[in-house]
Amino acid sequence: MADEPLVLGIETSCDETGVGIVRGHTLLADAVASSVDEHARFGGVVPEVASRAHLEAMVPTIQRALKEAGVAASDLDGIAVTAGPGLAGALLVGVSAAKAYAYALGKPLYGVNHLASHICVDQLEHGPLPEPTMALLVSGGHSSLLLAPDITADVRPLGSTIDDAAGEAFDKIARVLNLGFPGGPVIDRIAREGNPDAIAFPRGLTGPRDAAYDFSFSGLKTAVARWIEAKRAAGEEVPVADVSASFQEAVVDVLTRKAVRACKDEGVEHLMIGGGVAANSRLRAMAERRCEDAGITLRVPRPKLCTDNGAMVAALGAEMVARGRSASAWDLSADSSLPVTDPHVPDPDADGDADGHPHSHTHSHDHVHELSRKNLYA
């Protein structure tokens, strides 16, 4: 274990300041500072508020993670950071901090993809990812089906949401029901008291001519909102538990049905589910049943590792180091629309040996000072 890469990961794509420390596939620290309470009164994440919260939380959260892991910053073998996708300003805080620490410590810098990190985090729970792995990622910003033959270099998008993501739909319906923000956890809790078959809400993009792996939750959201409005207009009480359960059932039915179909079509025997909505109890239960019926092995990390966190970034960074992937250049930038086909952002000028391994992960001080003069650290 001592010879496995020790990597610190920084995650700031949205409203969580996450710092994780991983040695190989072993999680040593997972420190998170959330600004969700600051966004609650707005009913959603405010980018400027999130960015400022990251600035305030960054150094204390890194210090807390190092203390929790029982390691010194000088012991690290690399610094990994979410380079995208995400909120541009929030990403910039994390990337700037990672650059500063990597430069000060003389360690290689790895800019990694947020979505690929959500897949890789499962290695901390269940060991090395099978290759290939099918991944269903569901969160407030993403609903995606991804095929990952190699999590460090080859991630292929099969389908994604064409409008609202699943987590976004949960938040919007919770707002209509006056349940607060974020909506996912409260709807999950209230739905346990309701009847999932009480109301026949629509299942988007499930017709024979619809895209097999794409998702759409906008129509469902509208149908639920109109059903609630009709009840209120008639002066009738809205059965919140039944609405929550029926809405939730419609979402998880579509998610699991399409994920299992993708596994069958691609001949993949493992399904990994990640992202914040993967903490939903009904999604986990339905996925487990449908995967068992289809002979597919289901891998879902514990709920804390499903939401945005630094551990997932560190996990992918450690995998990059272990496989000899090129470090990122010092002019690494935040990319709010970084495609999942880019699991990480390597240095385009890095030299490699016959096996594709970089000769050096370090950059000369003269080169760094030249970049600094160009305000790349501003």
C-alpha positions in Angstrom: 0.0 0.0 0.0 2.9 2.4 0.8 4.0 2.4 -2.9 0.5 3.3 -4.2 0.0 6.9 -5.3 -1.1 9.4 -2.6 -3.2 12.1 -4.2 -5.2 15.1 -2.9 -8.3 15.9 -4.9 -10.2 19.3 -5.0 -13.8 19.5 -6.1 -15.6 22.9 -6.6 -17.9 22.3 -9.6 -21.0 23.5 -7.8 -21.8 24.4 -4.2 -19.7 21.8 -2.3 -16.1 22.5 -1.5 -14.7 19.0 -1.4 -11.2 17.9 -0.5 -10.3 14.2 -0.5 -7.1 12.3 0.0 -6.6 8.8 -1.5 -3.8 6.3 -1.5 -4.4 4.0 -4.4 -8.0 2.7 -3.9 -8.1 3.5 -0.2 -9.8 6.6 1.1 -7.9 8.4 3.8 -9.9 11.7 4.1 -13.1 13.2 2.7 -13.6 16.7 3.9 -16.6 18.7 2.6 -17.7 22.3 3.3 -21.2 22.9 1.9 -22.8 26.2 1.0 -26.3 24.7 0.4 -27.8 26.7 3.3 -26.7 29.9 1.6 -28.6 29.0 -1.5 -31.8 27.6 0.1 -33.6 30.9 0.3 -33.1 31.3 -3.5 -34.5 27.9 -4.3 -31.3 26.9 -6.2 -27.6 27.4 -6.5 -26.4 31.0 -7.1 -23.0 30.8 -8.9 -21.5 34.0 -7.4 -22.5 32.9 -3.9 -21.0 29.4 -4.5 -17.7 30.9 -5.8 -17.3 33.2 -2.8 -18.1 30.3 -0.4 -15.4 28.2 -2.1 -12.8 30.9 -1.6 -13.6 31.1 2.1 -13.6 27.3 2.6 -10.7 26.2 0.5 -7.7 26.4 2.8 -9.5 25.3 6.0 -11.0 22.3 4.1 -7.6 21.3 2.7 -6.0 21.6 6.2 -8.8 19.5 7.7 -8.3 16.8 5.0 -4.6 16.6 5.6 -5.1 16.3 9.4 -7.8 13.6 8.9 -5.5 11.6 6.6 -2.5 12.0 8.9 -0.2 13.0 6.1 1.8 16.1 5.3 1.3 18.0 2.1 4.9 17.2 1.1 4.0 13.5 1.2 1.6 13.8 -1.7 2.4 12.4 -5.2 0.0 14.7 -7.0 -2.8 17.2 -6.9 -6.0 16.5 -8.8 -8.8 19.0 -9.4 -12.1 19.2 -11.2 -11.4 21.1 -14.4 -15.0 20.8 -15.6 -17.8 20.6 -16.3 -19.5 22.8 -13.8 -20.1 26.5 -12.9 -17.3 28.5 -14.4 -16.5 30.7 -11.4 -16.7 27.8 -8.9 -14.4 25.7 -11.1 -11.9 28.6 -11.3 -11.5 28.7 -7.6 -10.6 25.0 -7.4 -8.3 25.1 -10.4 -6.5 28.2 -9.0 -6.0 26.6 -5.6 -4.8 23.3 -7.1 -2.2 25.2 -9.2 -1.0 27.1 -6.2 -0.5 24.0 -4.1 1.0 21.9 -6.9 3.5 24.7 -7.7 4.4 25.4 -4.1 4.9 21.7 -3.3 6.6 20.8 -6.6 4.0 18.1 -7.4 2.3 17.2 -10.7 -1.1 18.7 -11.4 -4.0 16.7 -12.8 -7.1 18.4 -14.2 -9.9 15.8 -14.3 -13.4 15.5 -15.5 -16.2 15.8 -12.9 -18.4 13.0 -14.5 -15.5 10.6 -14.9 -14.7 11.2 -11.2 -18.2 10.2 -10.2 -17.6 6.9 -11.9 -14.1 6.4 -10.5 -15.1 7.0 -6.9 -16.7 3.5 -6.8 -13.2 2.1 -6.7 -13.0 3.4 -3.1 -16.0 1.3 -2.2 -15.9 -1.9 -4.3 -12.3 -2.1 -5.7 -11.1 -1.7 -9.3 -13.7 -0.9 -11.9 -14.5 -3.7 -14.4 -13.6 -2.8 -17.9 -15.8 -1.9 -19.5 -18.3 -0.4 -16.9 -21.7 1.0 -17.7 -22.4 4.1 -15.6 -25.7 5.9 -14.9 -24.9 9.3 -13.5 -27.8 11.3 -12.0 -27.6 14.6 -10.3 -28.9 18.1 -10.2 -27.0 18.9 -13.4 -26.6 15.6 -15.2 -28.5 12.6 -16.2 -26.1 10.5 -18.4 -25.5 6.9 -19.5 -21.8 6.4 -20.1 -19.7 3.4 -21.3 -16.2 3.4 -19.7 -13.8 0.9 -21.2 -10.9 2.8 -19.5 -11.9 5.5 -16.9 -8.6 7.4 -17.5 -8.7 7.6 -21.3 -11.9 6.2 -22.8 -15.4 7.3 -21.7 -18.2 7.1 -24.2 -21.5 9.0 -23.9 -24.5 6.8 -24.9 -27.3 9.1 -23.7 -28.1 12.2 -21.7 -30.9 14.5 -20.7 -32.3 16.7 -23.4 -33.8 19.1 -20.9 -34.1 18.9 -17.1 -31.8 16.6 -15.2 -33.3 14.2 -12.7 -32.1 16.1 -9.7 -33.3 19.4 -11.1 -36.8 17.9 -11.5 -36.7 16.8 -7.9 -35.8 20.4 -6.8 -38.6 21.9 -8.9 -41.3 19.6 -7.7 -40.2 20.1 -4.1 -40.6 23.8 -4.7 -44.1 23.4 -6.1 -45.0 21.3 -3.0 -43.4 23.9 -0.7 -40.9 21.3 0.6 -37.8 23.5 0.5 -34.4 23.0 -1.2 -32.7 20.7 -2.0 -35.7 18.6 -3.1 -34.2 15.1 -3.5 -33.7 14.1 0.1 -37.1 15.4 1.3 -39.1 13.9 -1.5 -37.3 10.5 -0.9 -38.3 10.7 2.8 -41.9 11.7 2.2 -42.4 9.3 -0.6 -42.0 6.4 1.8 -45.4 7.2 3.3 -47.1 7.5 -0.1 -48.4 5.2 -2.8 -46.2 5.1 -5.9 -49.1 3.9 -8.0 -51.6 6.5 -6.8 -51.1 8.8 -9.8 -50.1 7.8 -13.4 -47.5 10.4 -14.2 -45.8 10.2 -17.7 -42.5 8.4 -18.5 -40.6 10.6 -20.9 -38.8 9.3 -24.0 -40.0 5.7 -23.5 -41.9 5.2 -26.8 -40.7 2.8 -29.5 -39.5 5.7 -31.7 -37.8 7.7 -28.9 -34.0 7.8 -28.4 -33.1 4.6 -26.5 -30.7 6.1 -24.0 -31.7 9.8 -23.7 -33.7 11.3 -20.8 -36.4 14.0 -20.6 -38.0 15.1 -17.3 -39.4 18.4 -18.4 -42.7 16.9 -19.4 -43.0 15.0 -16.2 -42.2 18.1 -14.2 -44.9 20.0 -16.0 -47.5 17.2 -15.6 -46.9 17.0 -11.9 -47.1 20.8 -11.4 -50.4 21.0 -13.4 -51.9 18.1 -11.4 -51.0 19.9 -8.2 -52.4 23.2 -9.5 -55.6 21.6 -10.5 -56.1 20.2 -7.0 -55.5 23.5 -5.4 -57.7 25.3 -7.9 -60.6 23.0 -6.9 -60.0 23.7 -3.3 -58.8 20.1 -2.6 -56.0 19.0 -0.4 -52.9 17.9 -2.2 -51.8 14.4 -1.1 -48.1 15.3 -0.8 -46.9 11.8 0.0 -48.7 10.2 -2.9 -47.6 12.9 -5.3 -44.0 12.5 -4.1 -44.1 8.8 -4.4 -45.7 8.7 -7.8 -43.3 11.4 -9.2 -40.3 9.6 -7.8 -41.5 6.3 -9.2 -41.8 7.8 -12.7 -38.2 9.2 -12.5 -36.5 6.0 -11.2 -38.6 3.8 -13.6 -37.1 5.6 -16.6 -33.6 5.8 -15.2 -33.3 2.1 -14.3 -35.1 0.8 -17.4 -32.8 2.6 -19.8 -29.7 1.8 -17.8 -30.4 -2.0 -17.9 -31.3 -1.8 -21.5 -28.0 -0.2 -22.3 -26.1 -2.9 -20.4 -27.9 -5.6 -22.4 -27.4 -3.9 -25.7 -23.7 -3.3 -25.1 -23.1 -6.7 -23.5 -21.8 -5.1 -20.3 -22.3 -7.1 -17.1 -21.7 -4.3 -14.6 -23.7 -1.2 -13.9 -22.4 1.6 -11.7 -24.8 4.3 -10.5 -23.4 7.6 -9.2 -24.2 11.3 -8.7 -26.3 12.9 -6.0 -29.6 11.3 -7.0 -27.9 7.9 -6.6 -28.5 8.4 -2.9 -32.2 8.0 -3.5 -33.5 4.9 -1.7 -36.1 4.0 -4.3 -33.6 4.3 -7.2 -31.3 1.9 -5.4 -34.0 -0.6 -4.7 -35.4 -0.6 -8.2 -32.0 -0.8 -9.8 -31.0 -3.7 -7.5 -34.2 -5.6 -8.5 -33.9 -5.0 -12.2 -30.2 -5.7 -12.3 -30.7 -9.0 -10.5 -33.4 -10.0 -12.9 -31.1 -9.2 -15.8 -28.0 -10.9 -14.4 -26.2 -7.6 -14.1 -23.9 -6.8 -11.2 -24.9 -3.4 -9.6 -22.3 -1.2 -8.0 -23.5 1.9 -6.0 -21.2 3.8 -3.7 -22.5 4.7 -0.2 -24.6 7.9 -0.3 -21.8 10.3 0.9 -19.6 9.3 -2.0 -22.5 9.8 -4.5 -22.8 13.5 -3.9 -20.0 15.9 -5.1 -16.9 15.3 -3.0 -13.1 15.6 -3.2 -12.6 11.9 -2.7 -13.9 11.1 -6.2 -11.5 13.6 -7.7 -8.6 12.2 -5.7 -9.6 8.6 -6.8 -9.4 9.5 -10.5 -6.2 11.4 -9.9 -4.6 8.4 -8.2 -5.7 6.3 -11.1 -4.0 8.7 -13.5 -0.8 8.5 -11.6 -0.9 4.7 -11.3 -1.4 4.4 -15.1 1.3 6.9 -15.9 -1.1 9.4 -17.6 0.4 12.8 -18.4 0.1 15.5 -15.9 -1.7 18.7 -16.9 0.1 21.8 -18.0 0.5 24.8 -15.8 -1.9 26.8 -18.0 -4.7 24.4 -17.2 -8.0 26.3 -17.3 -11.5 25.7 -16.0 -13.8 24.5 -18.7 -17.5 24.7 -17.8 -18.4 22.4 -20.7 -15.6 19.9 -20.6 -16.8 16.8 -22.5 -16.9 13.5 -20.7 -14.9 12.1 -23.5 -11.9 14.0 -21.9 -11.5 12.1 -18.6 -8.6 14.4 -17.9 -6.7 17.4 -19.4 -3.1 16.3 -20.2 -0.2 18.6 -21.1 -0.3 18.7 -24.9 3.4 19.2 -24.9 4.3 16.3 -22.6 6.9 13.9 -23.9 6.3 10.2 -23.5 8.2 6.9 -23.7 7.3 3.9 -25.9 4.6 3.0 -23.4 3.0 6.4 -23.5 4.3 7.3 -20.0 5.5 10.8 -19.5 9.2 11.3 -18.9 8.6 14.0 -16.3 5.6 15.3 -14.4 7.5 18.5 -13.4 7.9 21.8 -15.1 10.9 24.1 -14.9 10.7 27.1 -12.6 11.6 29.3 -15.6 8.6 28.0 -17.5 6.4 28.5 -14.5 7.6 32.0 -14.0 7.0 32.8 -17.6 3.4 31.5 -17.3 3.0 33.5 -14.2 4.0 36.7 -16.0 1.2 35.9 -18.5 -1.2 36.1 -15.5 -2.2 32.5 -15.7 -2.3 32.4 -11.9 -4.5 35.5 -11.7 
